[in-house]
C-alpha cells in the first residue's frame, strides 16, 4: 500500500445559497512589474453564492488582512448580513487568530499542496490574468497598466453570466439587471472635455487620453492623460463622464480588424479604377509557358472506333 498510494479524488461541492456565508480569497503576484501606483499584488474576495468578486491592489502581501477588514465592513453594511467563513490558502498574510476569534469568522485553509480546495479563488485569478494579458496585448499598452486592466476585468466579469447560472453575479448580488450600454473597449483613445475651472475661453477644450477603466464610486470613466496641459499633467489619471471615444484607434499598434479594413478598401479602390472606362474589355489570360510538341514514336498509331463497348469487343 505504501508504494501504491495516490491522490484522493476531489468531489463536487454544493454552492452556498446565501450571500456572505462563504468568501473565497487568494493573492496574485505581479511584483516583477509594478502597476501605475506601484502596486505589486492583487487580493480577491469572491462570494460563494453569487460569485460576485471584489479585488484590491496591494503594495505588499501584509496588506491583505487590512483589505479584508475594509471589505467585511462594506459588504456586511450593504447586505445586512455577516460573513460566516473565509476560505484561503495557507499563506501567512491572513494569520491573525485573535481577529477571527473576536469577529466569530471561521478561517478555513486548504490542505498543503492542494490548491483544488480553494479552487474558486484559484480559477478566478487565472481568468483575471488571462483577460489582462489579452487586453494588454490587444490594446498595445505596456505591462505597467496591468492594475487598471485587472480592475476593469473584474468589473466586466461581475456583469457576465457563467456556465452554471443564467444570471450574472451582479444580478445575484445587487438584485437588479446591470446596465451595459456605457461599456467601452479598454485601451481606446479618447478626447476628454476639460472641466469649467480648467478650461480657457479660447483654445482647445479637451485633452488626448487613453480609456483605462471605470470610476469606483461615481458614474465616470478613468483616463490616462497623454498630453500635458496648463491644468492637467501628462501621465496622470483623471475621471470624467464627458469624453469622445475614438473607436478606430488604439495607442500604439493597429488592430487586426483595422488592417483587414484598410486592405479591403485598397482593393475596392483599385477595382473601381480599372472598371471606370465605358468600353473596357478585359484581355483573356494566356499562359506564358513555352509549349513543347509531344512525340510517341514512329510506330505509334491512333484509331477512332465508334460504337458501344460491347459492340467494340465483339
C-alpha positions as CSV (number, residue, x, y, z in Angstrom):
1,X,0.0,0.0,0.0
2,X,2.8,2.4,0.7
3,X,4.2,2.1,-2.8
4,X,0.7,2.4,-4.5
5,X,-0.9,5.3,-2.7
6,X,-2.3,8.0,-5.0
7,X,-4.1,11.4,-4.6
8,X,-7.7,11.1,-3.4
9,X,-10.4,12.3,-5.7
10,X,-11.9,15.7,-5.3
11,X,-15.7,15.6,-5.1
12,X,-18.1,18.3,-6.3
13,X,-19.2,20.7,-3.7
14,X,-22.6,22.4,-3.3
15,X,-22.6,26.1,-3.7
16,X,-23.9,28.2,-0.8
17,X,-27.4,29.6,-1.3
18,X,-27.0,32.7,0.9
19,X,-24.6,35.6,0.3
20,X,-21.7,36.1,2.7
21,X,-22.0,32.6,4.1
22,X,-18.6,31.7,2.4
23,X,-16.0,34.0,1.0
24,X,-13.1,32.7,-1.1
25,X,-9.8,34.7,-1.2
26,X,-6.4,34.4,-2.8
27,X,-3.4,36.6,-3.7
28,X,-2.0,37.1,-7.1
29,X,1.7,38.2,-7.5
30,X,2.8,40.9,-10.0
31,X,5.9,42.1,-8.1
32,X,8.1,41.8,-11.2
33,X,6.0,44.6,-13.0
34,X,4.7,47.3,-10.7
35,X,1.4,49.0,-11.7
36,X,0.8,52.7,-12.2
37,X,0.5,53.3,-8.4
38,X,3.5,51.0,-7.8
39,X,1.2,48.2,-6.7
40,X,2.6,44.7,-6.9
41,X,-0.1,42.3,-5.7
42,X,-3.9,41.7,-6.1
43,X,-6.2,40.1,-3.5
44,X,-9.6,38.8,-4.5
45,X,-12.7,38.3,-2.3
46,X,-15.4,36.1,-4.0
47,X,-18.8,35.4,-2.6
48,X,-19.6,31.7,-3.0
49,X,-23.4,32.1,-3.5
50,X,-23.3,34.9,-6.2
51,X,-19.7,34.7,-7.4
52,X,-19.5,38.5,-7.1
53,X,-15.9,39.5,-6.8
54,X,-14.1,42.4,-5.1
55,X,-10.4,43.0,-5.9
56,X,-7.8,45.3,-4.2
57,X,-4.4,46.3,-5.4
58,X,-1.7,46.0,-2.8
59,X,1.9,47.3,-2.3
60,X,2.8,44.2,-0.2
61,X,1.3,40.9,0.9
62,X,0.8,42.0,4.5
63,X,-1.9,44.5,3.4
64,X,-4.3,41.5,2.6
65,X,-5.8,41.3,6.1
66,X,-6.4,45.1,6.2
67,X,-8.2,44.9,2.9
68,X,-10.3,42.1,4.2
69,X,-11.4,44.2,7.1
70,X,-12.4,47.0,4.7
71,X,-14.2,44.5,2.5
72,X,-16.0,43.0,5.6
73,X,-17.2,46.3,6.9
74,X,-18.5,47.4,3.5
75,X,-20.4,44.3,2.4
76,X,-21.9,43.5,5.8
77,X,-23.3,47.0,6.0
78,X,-24.7,46.9,2.4
79,X,-26.1,43.4,2.5
80,X,-27.2,43.4,6.2
81,X,-25.6,40.0,6.6
82,X,-22.5,38.7,8.4
83,X,-19.6,36.8,6.9
84,X,-19.5,33.3,8.3
85,X,-16.5,31.6,6.7
86,X,-13.3,32.9,4.9
87,X,-11.5,30.3,2.9
88,X,-7.9,31.0,1.8
89,X,-4.7,29.1,1.1
90,X,-2.1,28.6,3.9
91,X,-0.3,31.9,3.3
92,X,0.7,33.9,6.4
93,X,-0.9,37.1,5.2
94,X,-4.2,36.2,6.9
95,X,-2.7,34.9,10.1
96,X,-4.4,36.7,13.0
97,X,-6.3,34.2,15.2
98,X,-7.3,36.9,17.7
99,X,-9.1,38.9,15.0
100,X,-11.1,36.0,13.7
101,X,-11.9,34.8,17.2
102,X,-13.2,38.3,18.1
103,X,-15.4,38.5,14.9
104,X,-16.6,34.9,15.0
105,X,-15.5,34.3,11.4
106,X,-14.2,30.8,10.7
107,X,-11.0,30.9,8.8
108,X,-10.6,27.8,6.7
109,X,-7.4,27.0,4.9
110,X,-6.6,24.4,2.3
111,X,-4.5,21.3,2.9
112,X,-0.8,21.6,2.0
113,X,-0.2,21.4,-1.8
114,X,-3.9,21.1,-2.5
115,X,-5.0,24.2,-4.5
116,X,-8.2,22.3,-5.5
117,X,-9.6,23.0,-2.1
118,X,-9.5,26.7,-2.9
119,X,-10.5,26.2,-6.5
120,X,-13.0,29.1,-6.8
121,X,-10.3,31.7,-6.0
122,X,-7.6,29.9,-7.9
123,X,-9.8,29.8,-11.1
124,X,-10.9,33.4,-10.7
125,X,-7.2,34.5,-10.6
126,X,-6.4,32.5,-13.7
127,X,-9.4,34.0,-15.6
128,X,-8.4,37.5,-14.4
129,X,-4.8,37.1,-15.5
130,X,-5.7,35.6,-18.9
131,X,-8.1,38.6,-19.6
132,X,-5.5,41.1,-18.5
133,X,-2.9,39.6,-20.9
134,X,-5.3,39.7,-23.7
135,X,-6.3,43.3,-23.0
136,X,-2.7,44.5,-22.8
137,X,-1.7,42.6,-26.0
138,X,-4.7,43.8,-28.0
139,X,-4.5,47.5,-26.9
140,X,-0.7,47.8,-27.3
141,X,-0.3,49.3,-23.8
142,X,2.7,48.5,-21.6
143,X,2.6,45.9,-18.9
144,X,2.6,48.7,-16.3
145,X,-1.1,49.1,-17.0
146,X,-2.0,45.7,-15.6
147,X,-3.5,47.1,-12.4
148,X,-6.1,49.2,-14.3
149,X,-6.7,46.3,-16.7
150,X,-7.3,44.0,-13.6
151,X,-9.8,46.3,-12.1
152,X,-11.7,46.6,-15.5
153,X,-11.6,42.8,-15.9
154,X,-13.2,42.3,-12.5
155,X,-15.8,44.9,-13.4
156,X,-16.7,43.1,-16.6
157,X,-16.8,39.6,-15.1
158,X,-19.2,40.7,-12.4
159,X,-21.6,41.6,-15.3
160,X,-21.0,38.4,-17.3
161,X,-23.1,35.2,-16.8
162,X,-21.2,32.0,-16.1
163,X,-22.0,28.4,-17.3
164,X,-23.6,27.4,-14.0
165,X,-26.0,30.3,-13.7
166,X,-28.2,32.1,-16.2
167,X,-27.9,35.3,-14.1
168,X,-24.8,37.4,-13.8
169,X,-23.0,37.8,-10.4
170,X,-24.2,41.4,-10.4
171,X,-27.9,40.4,-10.6
172,X,-27.4,37.8,-7.8
173,X,-25.6,40.4,-5.6
174,X,-27.4,43.6,-6.3
175,X,-30.9,42.1,-7.2
176,X,-31.1,44.1,-10.5
177,X,-30.1,43.8,-14.1
178,X,-26.8,45.6,-14.9
179,X,-26.7,48.4,-17.5
180,X,-24.2,47.6,-20.2
181,X,-24.8,50.4,-22.6
182,X,-21.9,52.5,-21.4
183,X,-19.2,49.8,-21.6
184,X,-16.2,50.7,-23.8
185,X,-13.3,48.7,-25.2
186,X,-10.4,49.0,-22.8
187,X,-7.4,51.0,-24.3
188,X,-9.4,53.2,-26.7
189,X,-8.0,56.7,-27.4
190,X,-10.4,59.4,-26.3
191,X,-10.7,63.2,-26.1
192,X,-11.8,64.2,-22.6
193,X,-13.5,67.5,-22.1
194,X,-11.8,69.8,-19.6
195,X,-13.9,70.9,-16.6
196,X,-15.1,74.5,-16.3
197,X,-12.4,75.8,-13.9
198,X,-9.6,74.3,-16.1
199,X,-11.0,75.3,-19.5
200,X,-9.9,78.5,-21.2
201,X,-12.2,80.8,-23.2
202,X,-10.1,80.3,-26.3
203,X,-8.2,77.3,-27.4
204,X,-8.6,73.5,-27.1
205,X,-11.5,72.3,-24.9
206,X,-10.3,68.8,-24.5
207,X,-7.2,66.6,-24.0
208,X,-6.0,63.4,-25.6
209,X,-6.2,60.4,-23.2
210,X,-6.5,56.6,-23.0
211,X,-9.5,54.9,-21.6
212,X,-8.3,52.6,-18.7
213,X,-11.4,51.8,-16.7
214,X,-14.5,52.8,-14.7
215,X,-14.7,55.0,-11.7
216,X,-15.4,53.1,-8.5
217,X,-17.7,55.5,-6.7
218,X,-19.1,57.7,-9.5
219,X,-20.7,57.4,-12.9
220,X,-17.5,58.3,-14.8
221,X,-14.7,56.8,-16.8
222,X,-11.0,56.7,-15.9
223,X,-8.5,58.1,-18.3
224,X,-4.7,58.2,-18.6
225,X,-3.5,61.6,-19.8
226,X,-1.2,61.5,-22.9
227,X,-0.6,65.2,-23.5
228,X,0.2,67.9,-20.9
229,X,-2.0,70.9,-20.4
230,X,-1.8,74.1,-18.3
231,X,-4.2,72.5,-15.9
232,X,-3.6,68.7,-16.3
233,X,-0.2,67.0,-16.2
234,X,0.8,64.2,-18.5
235,X,1.0,60.6,-17.3
236,X,-1.7,61.2,-14.6
237,X,-5.1,59.5,-14.2
238,X,-8.3,61.6,-14.3
239,X,-12.0,60.7,-14.1
240,X,-14.7,62.2,-16.3
241,X,-18.0,61.4,-17.9
242,X,-17.6,63.8,-20.8
243,X,-15.5,62.2,-23.5
244,X,-15.5,61.3,-27.2
245,X,-14.1,57.8,-27.8
246,X,-12.1,57.1,-31.0
247,X,-13.3,53.5,-31.6
248,X,-11.0,53.1,-34.6
249,X,-7.7,53.8,-32.9
250,X,-5.7,52.2,-30.1
251,X,-2.5,53.7,-28.6
252,X,0.4,52.1,-30.4
253,X,-0.5,49.1,-32.6
254,X,-3.3,48.8,-35.2
255,X,-5.9,46.2,-34.6
256,X,-6.1,43.2,-37.0
257,X,-9.6,44.3,-38.0
258,X,-8.3,47.8,-39.0
259,X,-5.6,46.2,-41.1
260,X,-8.1,44.0,-42.9
261,X,-10.4,47.0,-43.4
262,X,-7.5,49.0,-45.0
263,X,-6.5,46.2,-47.3
264,X,-10.1,45.7,-48.4
265,X,-10.6,49.4,-49.0
266,X,-7.5,49.5,-51.2
267,X,-8.7,46.5,-53.3
268,X,-12.1,48.1,-53.8
269,X,-10.5,51.4,-55.0
270,X,-8.3,49.5,-57.5
271,X,-11.4,47.7,-58.8
272,X,-13.2,50.9,-59.3
273,X,-10.3,52.5,-61.2
274,X,-10.0,49.5,-63.6
275,X,-13.7,49.3,-64.4
276,X,-14.1,53.0,-64.8
277,X,-13.8,53.0,-68.6
278,X,-17.0,52.6,-70.6
279,X,-15.6,50.5,-73.4
280,X,-13.2,48.5,-71.3
281,X,-12.8,44.8,-72.5
282,X,-10.6,42.6,-70.4
283,X,-8.0,40.6,-72.2
284,X,-8.1,36.8,-71.9
285,X,-5.5,35.3,-69.7
286,X,-2.9,33.3,-71.6
287,X,-0.2,31.1,-70.2
288,X,3.4,32.3,-70.7
289,X,4.9,28.9,-70.5
290,X,6.6,27.6,-73.7
291,X,4.7,24.7,-75.4
292,X,6.6,21.5,-76.3
293,X,5.5,19.1,-79.0
294,X,4.8,15.6,-77.8
295,X,6.1,12.5,-79.7
296,X,5.1,8.8,-79.1
297,X,7.5,7.4,-81.7
298,X,7.2,6.4,-85.4
299,X,5.3,3.2,-84.8
300,X,2.5,4.8,-82.8
301,X,-0.9,4.6,-84.4
302,X,-4.2,6.1,-83.2
303,X,-7.6,4.5,-84.1
304,X,-11.1,6.0,-83.6
305,X,-13.8,3.5,-83.0
306,X,-17.5,4.4,-82.9
307,X,-20.0,2.3,-81.0
308,X,-20.7,0.9,-77.6
309,X,-18.2,-1.1,-75.5
310,X,-19.9,-4.4,-76.2
311,X,-20.0,-3.8,-79.9
312,X,-16.3,-3.0,-80.0
313,X,-15.3,-6.1,-78.1
314,X,-17.4,-8.4,-80.3
